């Protein structure tokens, strides 16, 4: 009986070890065929450019093609669902952004739960938004802007790229912290919103730094602050919003994720290679051009950020009463 029991325990231990060994072998061989990176927005913008830069690096480093597949639509939800529903084998990845966590509370009928169904790999960068006004606005500082809006409630129009976009919720967070009343004017994209801001049809926008910087340098827009906790290296003399509005912080973010249950060994391998990419000086310079503040770090740090940002923006979406169009 004792022999039979010892034999059973040895067999059970061996059986338990086999899947681990198989997983390790699969991770060591990974990737053995092409990998697709789903980018849930249209080709051509900053998100797409970042995805293609990363895909090229991973292709060169890992010996298999990493191919970008653009799947826009429904605020990024179409591509996101496609990626999260794929087999958890490391051969379908998702370029993630702030819209993923905002959509969790903005949409009521999603068939997936992003924080639950995504296995975070790494956060690549956290670009700031830049709070800028048309020169007709008399305010030159954030305190002056708050005073101006407070004296003219409901008369200052805030542009955004659409309901639930990063620059929309960044503006709503500002309203939440300051109590000012601005009229939200959503556009179908950041380009049309920026055109009307430069023309003076709207007065303020929390826009992306790369899209606004040329107008700031030309004097057709006046910057009041960046939305991240730290100042931007692009405009180091420009204050942060949080220097005048305690507790305020907002940013976009970009990163990489896989479907849940993707083997941790594959996640670790992708994390290692992406962090190596972020340490390359040429990439550092290129991401600076895209307005990014490089992050990097562990999968655990990326997962924490996803949870924290989901909870944060859920409060802002509720405050704004925002609903997906």
N, C-alpha and C positions, 0 to 999 in steps of 0.2 A: 504494500500500500504506500509506504513512504517513497519507494522508488517511483511508483506511478505518479505520485503527487509531484516529486521533484522533476520528473520528465515533463509533466504537464506545464509546470511553471517555466521550465526552460523553453518549451515550445511556444508558450504564450509570450514570453519575453522576445523570442526571435520573431514571432509574427508581428509584435508591436514595433519592432525595430525596422522591419522591411519598408513600411511606408515612409519612414523618416529617411532611410537610405535612398529610396527612390526619389523623394523630394530633393534631397541634396544633389543627387546625380542629375536630375532635371534642371536644377538651378545652375549647376556647373556647366551644363550644355547650353543653357539659355543665352541668347536666342538661337534656335536651330533653323528658323525660317523668318521671313519678313514680319515686321511688327507694324501695326497701324496706330497712329496717334490721332484720335478724333478731336478736331478743333470745332467747337459748336457755334462758330460764327462764320460769316462769309470771308472769302479770301481777300487779302489786301490790307487789312488793318493791322494795328500793333499786335493784337493777340495772334493773328495768323503768322506775322513775321517772327514773333518769338517762338512759336511752335515749329516753324521751319528751321530756324537756327538750331534749336535743340535737337530736332530730328537728324540734321546733318551731322552734328557732333556724335550722337549715339550710333549712327550708321558707321561712322569712321572708327569709333572706339570698340564697337561690339561685333563687327564683322557681318552684320546682316542689315538690309535696308529697313529704316524706320520711316514710314510713309505717312505724310499728313493727309488726312481725309476731312475736308470741310463739310460739316453737317449743320448748317444754320437753321433757324426757325424756332418760333415759340419762345423767344427770349433765351435761346440756348438749350431749351429742354429736350428738343428732338435729338440732338447729338449726345447730350448727357445721358438720356435714357438708353440710347443705342449702346453706348460704352458700358454703362453699368449693368446692362442685361447680357453682355458678352460673357463667354467662358472665362473663368478666373485663372487663366493660364499664362498671363503676361504678354499675350500677343494682341491684346487690344488695350490701349491706354487712353486717358482723357486729359486734355489740357484744361485745367480748371481755372476759374476766375471768380471774382466777388459775386457776379451774377448768380452763380450756383447756390450760394448760401442765402442771398436775398430772395431768390425764387422759392425757397422752402416755405416761407411765410406769405409770399405774394400770391402764389397759386394754391387754390384749394383742392384741386383734383389731380394732382400728380400721382402717377402710378409707382413712384419710387420716392425714397427718403434719402436725400443726398448724404447727410452726415452718417447715416447707418449703412448705406449701400456702397459708399466709396472707400477704398483703401488708400489712404494718403501716402504718397511717395515723398514729396518734398514741396516746399514753397520756394519759388524761384525769386520773385521780387514783389515789392509792395509799393507801387507808384503812388505818389501823392496826387490829389486834385489841387488845382490852384483856384482860389476864390478871386475872381476878377470882375471888375465893373466897367461899364461904359464911361468914358471921360465926362459925360454930362452929369454923372452922379457927383455931388459935391464932396463926398467923403474920400479922404486919402488914407485913412487908417481904419482898422476894424472897429474901435470904439466910436469913431465918427460915423461909420456906416450904421452901427446899431442905433445911435442917436437919430440919424436921418430917417431910418425906417420906422423907429418908434414915433417920430413926429409926423410920419406920413403912412399910417397903417393901411395896408391893402392897396397901396399905390406903387409899390416896387414889385416888378415882375421878375421872377427867377426862372431862367430857361434850364431845360434838361434835355437829354437825348431820348427821353421817354419815361413813362411811369415805371418805377422800380429799378431804373438804371443806377449805376454807382453815383453819378453826379446828382441824381434826384435825391437819393437817400442821404447823401452828404449834406445837401441843402436842408433837408428836413431835420437832420440831426442838429444843424446850426439853429434852426427855429426852435427845436426842443430845448436846447440849452439856454437860449437867450430870450425866448418869449416873443420875438418879433413876428410880425405878420407880413409875409411875402406871398404873392400870388404865383403859384406854380404854373408854368407854361410848358407842357411837354411837346417835344418835336419828334419826328420820325428819324432819329439819328442825331449824333453830335454835330455833324457838319452844318445842317440847316440851322440848328440852335446857335451855333457860333456865328454864322453869317448875320443873323438877326441881332445878336449881341453887339457885334462890331458896327452894325447899322443903327444901333440905338433903339430898336424896337422893343427890346427887353433890357433890363438894367444890370443884372448880375447872373453869374453862372459859376458853378463849381466844376470846371472843366479839366480835361487832361492837360498836363503840362506841355507835352510835345505839340499838341494842337494849338495851344494858346501862346506859346513862347514867341512866335514870330510877330504876333500882334502886340504883345507887350513891348518887345524891342522896338517896334515901329511907332509906339505911342498911341495906338488906336484902342488899346485896352489898358486899364490900370489894375495891377495886381495888388491885392490886400493881404494875402497870406496863403501859405500852403497848409494842407489839412493833416499832414502826418505829425507825429510827436516831435520829430527832429526836422530841422531846416534842410532844404534841398541843396545839394552841391551845385546844382545848375544856377540857382539864384540865392547864394548864401546870405545875402543881406536882407532877404525877404523873411519877415517873421512868420511864425506858425500861428494858426488860428487859436490854438490852445494857449498861447502866451497871453491872450486877452479873454478867452472863454475857457475857464478852468474845466478840465475833464473832456474837452472836445478832441477827438481824433478820428480821422476817417481816411481810408485808402482803398484803392483797388488792390487786388492781389492776383498773381498768376502762379500756377504750380502744376504738378503732375499727380495723377491718381490712376488707380486701376480698380476693377470690380472687387468687391469684398470677397474674401477667401482666396485671393491670389496668394500663392506661397510666400511667406515672409522672406525666404532666401532670395526670391526674385525681386521683391520690393527693396531689399537691402542692396542688391546689385545695381538696380536702377538709381537708387538714392546716391550711391557712391559715385556713379558716373556723372550724374547731374551736378553734384557738388564739385566734381573736378571741372566740369564745364564752367561753372560759376567762378572758379578760381583762375580761369584763363584771362589774361589782360585784354585780349582783343574782344572777348565777350563782355567783360566789364564795361569797356568803352561803348560797345554797341548797345547794351542795355541802358546805359546812361542816356544815350541819344533817344531811347524810347521812354525816358522819364522814370525808369525803374530804380528803386532802392533795393539792392541785392540782399537777399535773405539767406537762402540755403538752410542747412540744418537737418535734423533727423525726421524720420517718418512720424515719430511720436509728437514732435513739435508741430508738424504740419496738421496732424489730427486735432491737436488742442486748438490751433488757430481756427480750424473749420468749425468746431463746436462753439468757441467763443464768439466768432463772427456771426454764426447762425442765430445765437441768442441775442446778440446786440442788435442786429438789423431787424429781427422780429419785433422788438420793442418800437423801433423807429417806424416800421411799416404800420403797426397798430396805431401809433400816434398820428401818422399822416392819413390813416384811413385809406391807404393805397390798395387798389385792386388791379390785377392784370387786365390789360385791354383785350 
